[in-house]
Amino acid sequence: MATGYISHPDFFKHEMGSYHPESPQRLDAIDDQLILSRIDDFLTHIEAPLATEEQIQLVHDHALIQYLKEHSPKNGYFEIDGDTSMNPHTYQAALRAVGACIAAVDAIMQGKINNAFCAVRPPGHHAEPSQAKGFCFFNNIAIAAKYALEHYGLQKVAIIDFDVHHGNGTEAAFHQDPRVLMCSFFQHPFYPYSGDHPSSANMVNIPVPAFTKGVEIRAVVSDIWMPRLEAFAPEFIFISAGFDAHREDDLGQLSLVEADYAWITQEIQKVAKQFAHGRILSTLEGGYHLSVLGRSVVAHIKELAEI
């Protein structure tokens, strides 16, 4: 099975200060583990292009694009919120993060690869149609899903989000859209303090308390996600792959381990093979303990690539 790995050097240039957990070193940690695990050579490497403004407007308001473009600093930082800021390279990196996901959709739909992992920064699932927030500027996975629906005429796509934080931006993009089924679990109460009351029937959001263990998350996937996904029969599955629900990641308080991410990926693979010709696009969201992030991404990619 051909698995694409889509990234770009521009993703290393975006940074929000030496103190910030969403750092360029996250991608170094992933690259190191890919090499150590000896699976890097089995992946189809694709360089991320720049997304167009037209593609970004599939989800985001033109006003947000203009705001970010106009406030991109020539030096130093421009603060979006207390956790989120732009440096001179952020806007370009954000365009490439979207472009990576668009390129993955194209490569999968054209039969060049079966599935893909996009190693991108900045992440995207907190970005709402009119607002950048929570380390995120444009909603990479939401734009890719909308692109698949509009450009390739798909009728039904699913979005899986296993980040420790609720994907508020993705929910805002697709609430009450019957073409999209979103399944997620997330720690609650926790940033962004949303998702415990889903906005519409196509949102299968499962808030779980701090210190929830992997066995309990597996029950959520088996008992709640899987029946809904099988009934929905998606033609393409998109994954917001956050690895900050790992028990060693200090930014969250859930208790998953690498084996849980591998198992979740296996379950998603079953649905993709049954209904979606194996089409899966996974893109990096959270995950801030560097060693854990690298190991968890490798566990995830091994299942995608069936290595």
C-alpha positions as CSV (number, residue, x, y, z in Angstrom):
1,M,0.0,0.0,0.0
2,A,1.5,3.3,-1.1
3,T,1.5,5.9,1.7
4,G,2.4,9.5,1.0
5,Y,4.4,11.6,3.4
6,I,3.9,15.3,2.6
7,S,5.9,18.1,4.2
8,H,8.1,21.1,3.4
9,P,11.1,23.0,4.8
10,D,8.8,26.1,5.3
11,F,7.1,24.3,8.2
12,F,10.3,24.7,10.2
13,K,10.4,28.5,9.7
14,H,7.2,29.2,11.6
15,E,7.8,29.6,15.3
16,M,6.1,31.5,18.1
17,G,9.0,31.9,20.5
18,S,11.5,29.6,22.2
19,Y,9.1,29.0,25.1
20,H,6.3,27.7,22.8
21,P,5.4,24.0,22.7
22,E,4.2,24.2,19.1
23,S,7.8,24.3,17.9
24,P,9.8,23.4,14.8
25,Q,11.4,20.6,16.8
26,R,8.2,18.7,16.6
27,L,8.9,17.9,13.0
28,D,12.5,17.1,13.8
29,A,11.3,14.5,16.3
30,I,9.0,12.9,13.7
31,D,11.8,12.8,11.1
32,D,14.2,11.2,13.5
33,Q,11.8,8.5,14.5
34,L,10.9,7.8,10.8
35,I,14.6,7.2,10.2
36,L,15.2,5.2,13.3
37,S,12.2,3.0,12.6
38,R,13.5,2.4,9.1
39,I,10.1,3.1,7.5
40,D,11.1,6.4,5.8
41,D,12.2,4.7,2.6
42,F,8.8,3.0,2.3
43,L,6.9,6.2,2.0
44,T,6.2,8.3,-1.0
45,H,7.6,11.8,-0.3
46,I,5.7,14.7,-1.7
47,E,6.7,18.4,-1.3
48,A,3.8,20.6,-0.1
49,P,2.7,23.3,-2.6
50,L,1.2,26.6,-1.6
51,A,-2.6,26.7,-1.3
52,T,-4.5,29.4,-3.2
53,E,-6.7,31.9,-1.5
54,E,-9.6,30.4,-3.5
55,Q,-9.0,27.1,-1.8
56,I,-8.8,28.6,1.6
57,Q,-12.1,30.4,1.0
58,L,-13.8,27.0,0.8
59,V,-13.9,27.3,4.6
60,H,-12.6,30.7,5.7
61,D,-13.9,34.2,5.3
62,H,-12.0,36.5,2.9
63,A,-11.7,38.9,5.8
64,L,-9.6,36.4,7.9
65,I,-7.3,35.8,5.0
66,Q,-6.8,39.6,4.5
67,Y,-6.3,40.1,8.3
68,L,-3.6,37.5,8.5
69,K,-1.9,38.6,5.3
70,E,-1.9,42.3,6.4
71,H,-0.6,41.6,9.9
72,S,2.2,39.2,8.8
73,P,5.2,40.9,10.5
74,K,8.4,41.9,8.6
75,N,10.3,41.0,11.8
76,G,9.4,39.9,15.3
77,Y,5.9,38.6,16.1
78,F,2.3,39.6,15.7
79,E,0.0,38.2,18.5
80,I,-3.3,36.7,17.5
81,D,-4.2,35.6,21.0
82,G,-2.3,34.7,24.2
83,D,-1.2,31.4,22.7
84,T,-1.0,32.2,19.0
85,S,1.3,34.5,17.1
86,M,2.8,35.1,13.6
87,N,6.4,35.5,12.7
88,P,7.6,36.6,9.2
89,H,7.3,33.0,7.9
90,T,4.0,32.0,9.5
91,Y,1.6,33.1,6.6
92,Q,3.7,31.1,4.0
93,A,3.8,28.1,6.3
94,A,0.0,28.2,6.8
95,L,-0.5,28.3,3.1
96,R,1.7,25.3,2.7
97,A,-0.1,23.4,5.5
98,V,-3.3,23.7,3.6
99,G,-1.5,23.0,0.3
100,A,-0.1,19.8,1.7
101,C,-3.6,18.5,2.5
102,I,-4.9,19.6,-0.9
103,A,-2.0,17.8,-2.6
104,A,-2.8,14.7,-0.6
105,V,-6.4,14.7,-1.7
106,D,-5.3,15.0,-5.3
107,A,-2.7,12.3,-5.1
108,I,-5.2,9.9,-3.4
109,M,-8.1,10.6,-5.7
110,Q,-5.8,10.3,-8.8
111,G,-4.6,6.9,-7.6
112,K,-1.0,7.9,-7.1
113,I,-1.0,6.8,-3.4
114,N,-3.6,5.0,-1.2
115,N,-3.4,7.3,1.8
116,A,-1.2,10.0,3.2
117,F,0.2,11.6,6.3
118,C,0.8,15.4,6.2
119,A,3.6,16.5,8.6
120,V,2.6,20.1,8.7
121,R,2.8,23.2,10.9
122,P,0.9,25.2,11.9
123,P,-1.9,22.8,12.9
124,G,-5.5,23.7,12.0
125,H,-8.4,22.2,13.8
126,H,-9.1,25.2,16.2
127,A,-9.2,27.7,13.3
128,E,-12.8,28.8,12.8
129,P,-14.2,30.2,9.5
130,S,-13.7,33.8,10.7
131,Q,-11.0,33.4,13.4
132,A,-7.5,32.1,13.9
133,K,-6.9,30.7,17.4
134,G,-5.3,28.0,19.5
135,F,-2.0,27.7,17.6
136,C,-4.0,27.5,14.3
137,F,-4.5,29.9,11.4
138,F,-6.3,28.0,8.6
139,N,-8.2,24.7,9.2
140,N,-6.1,22.4,7.1
141,I,-8.3,19.3,7.4
142,A,-11.6,21.1,7.0
143,I,-10.4,22.8,3.8
144,A,-9.2,19.4,2.4
145,A,-12.5,17.8,3.2
146,K,-14.4,20.6,1.5
147,Y,-12.1,20.4,-1.4
148,A,-12.8,16.7,-1.8
149,L,-16.5,17.3,-1.8
150,E,-16.5,20.3,-4.2
151,H,-13.6,19.4,-6.6
152,Y,-14.2,15.6,-6.8
153,G,-17.9,15.5,-6.3
154,L,-17.9,13.2,-3.4
155,Q,-21.1,12.8,-1.5
156,K,-20.0,11.8,2.0
157,V,-16.8,12.2,3.9
158,A,-15.9,11.5,7.5
159,I,-13.5,13.5,9.7
160,I,-11.9,11.7,12.7
161,D,-10.3,13.9,15.4
162,F,-8.3,12.2,18.2
163,D,-6.5,15.3,19.5
164,V,-6.8,15.9,23.3
165,H,-8.6,19.2,22.4
166,H,-12.0,19.5,20.8
167,G,-11.8,20.5,17.1
168,N,-14.0,23.5,17.5
169,G,-13.0,25.0,14.1
170,T,-13.8,21.8,12.2
171,E,-17.2,21.6,13.9
172,A,-17.9,25.2,13.1
173,A,-17.1,24.5,9.4
174,F,-19.4,21.5,9.1
175,H,-22.2,21.7,11.6
176,Q,-25.5,20.7,10.0
177,D,-23.7,19.6,6.8
178,P,-25.2,16.2,6.0
179,R,-22.2,15.3,3.7
180,V,-19.8,15.3,6.6
181,L,-19.7,13.0,9.7
182,M,-17.3,14.2,12.4
183,C,-16.3,11.7,15.1
184,S,-14.1,12.8,18.0
185,F,-13.1,12.3,21.6
186,F,-11.4,15.0,23.7
187,Q,-10.7,15.9,27.3
188,H,-13.4,18.0,28.9
189,P,-13.6,20.4,30.5
190,F,-10.5,21.6,28.7
191,Y,-9.5,24.1,26.0
192,P,-11.4,25.3,23.9
193,Y,-14.3,24.5,26.4
194,S,-16.6,23.4,23.6
195,G,-18.0,20.3,22.0
196,D,-19.9,18.8,25.0
197,H,-23.1,19.9,23.3
198,P,-22.8,19.0,19.6
199,S,-24.2,21.6,17.2
200,S,-26.0,19.0,15.0
201,A,-26.7,15.3,14.4
202,N,-23.6,14.9,12.1
203,M,-21.3,15.6,15.1
204,V,-20.3,12.5,17.1
205,N,-18.3,14.3,19.8
206,I,-17.4,12.3,22.9
207,P,-16.1,14.4,25.8
208,V,-14.1,12.4,28.4
209,P,-12.7,13.3,31.7
210,A,-9.1,13.8,32.6
211,F,-7.1,10.6,33.1
212,T,-9.3,8.5,30.8
213,K,-7.3,5.4,29.8
214,G,-6.8,3.8,26.4
215,V,-9.2,0.9,27.2
216,E,-12.0,3.4,27.7
217,I,-11.2,5.3,24.5
218,R,-11.2,2.0,22.6
219,A,-14.7,1.3,23.9
220,V,-15.8,4.8,22.6
221,V,-14.4,4.0,19.2
222,S,-15.9,0.5,19.1
223,D,-19.3,1.2,20.6
224,I,-20.0,4.8,19.3
225,W,-17.7,5.8,16.4
226,M,-17.7,2.5,14.4
227,P,-21.5,2.0,14.2
228,R,-22.0,5.6,13.1
229,L,-19.1,5.4,10.5
230,E,-20.4,2.1,9.1
231,A,-24.0,3.5,8.8
232,F,-22.6,6.7,7.1
233,A,-20.4,4.8,4.6
234,P,-17.9,7.6,3.9
235,E,-16.2,7.8,0.5
236,F,-13.1,9.4,2.1
237,I,-11.8,9.6,5.6
238,F,-9.9,12.6,7.0
239,I,-8.0,12.5,10.3
240,S,-7.0,15.3,12.5
241,A,-4.1,13.4,14.1
242,G,-3.2,15.0,17.5
243,F,-1.0,13.0,19.7
244,D,-1.3,15.1,22.9
245,A,-3.8,12.6,24.4
246,H,-0.7,10.4,25.2
247,R,-0.2,9.9,28.9
248,E,3.3,11.5,28.8
249,D,2.2,14.7,27.1
250,D,2.0,17.5,29.6
251,L,-0.4,19.6,27.6
252,G,-3.2,17.1,28.2
253,Q,-4.3,14.7,30.9
254,L,-5.5,11.7,29.0
255,S,-3.7,8.3,29.2
256,L,-3.3,6.9,25.7
257,V,-0.1,5.2,24.5
258,E,1.4,4.4,21.1
259,A,-0.5,1.1,20.9
260,D,-3.8,2.9,21.3
261,Y,-3.0,5.2,18.3
262,A,-2.1,2.1,16.2
263,W,-5.3,0.4,17.2
264,I,-7.5,3.4,16.4
265,T,-5.7,3.7,13.0
266,Q,-6.5,0.0,12.3
267,E,-10.2,0.5,13.0
268,I,-10.3,3.6,10.7
269,Q,-8.5,1.5,8.1
270,K,-11.3,-1.1,8.2
271,V,-14.0,1.5,7.5
272,A,-11.9,3.1,4.7
273,K,-11.3,-0.2,3.0
274,Q,-15.0,-1.2,3.2
275,F,-16.5,2.0,2.0
276,A,-13.8,4.5,0.8
277,H,-11.4,2.5,-1.4
278,G,-8.9,2.8,1.4
279,R,-8.8,6.6,1.1
280,I,-7.4,8.2,4.2
281,L,-5.7,11.6,4.7
282,S,-4.2,12.2,8.1
283,T,-2.7,15.5,9.1
284,L,-0.7,16.5,12.2
285,E,-2.5,18.5,14.9
286,G,-1.2,18.4,18.5
287,G,1.5,16.4,20.3
288,Y,4.1,18.3,22.2
289,H,6.3,15.7,24.1
290,L,8.9,15.3,21.4
291,S,9.9,11.7,21.9
292,V,6.3,10.6,22.4
293,L,5.2,12.5,19.3
294,G,7.8,10.9,17.1
295,R,7.0,7.4,18.4
296,S,3.2,7.9,18.1
297,V,3.4,9.2,14.6
298,V,5.5,6.2,13.5
299,A,2.9,3.9,15.1
300,H,0.2,5.7,13.2
301,I,2.0,5.7,9.8
302,K,3.0,2.0,10.2
303,E,-0.7,1.1,10.3
304,L,-1.5,3.4,7.3
305,A,1.3,1.9,5.3
306,E,0.7,-1.7,6.6
307,I,4.3,-2.1,7.4
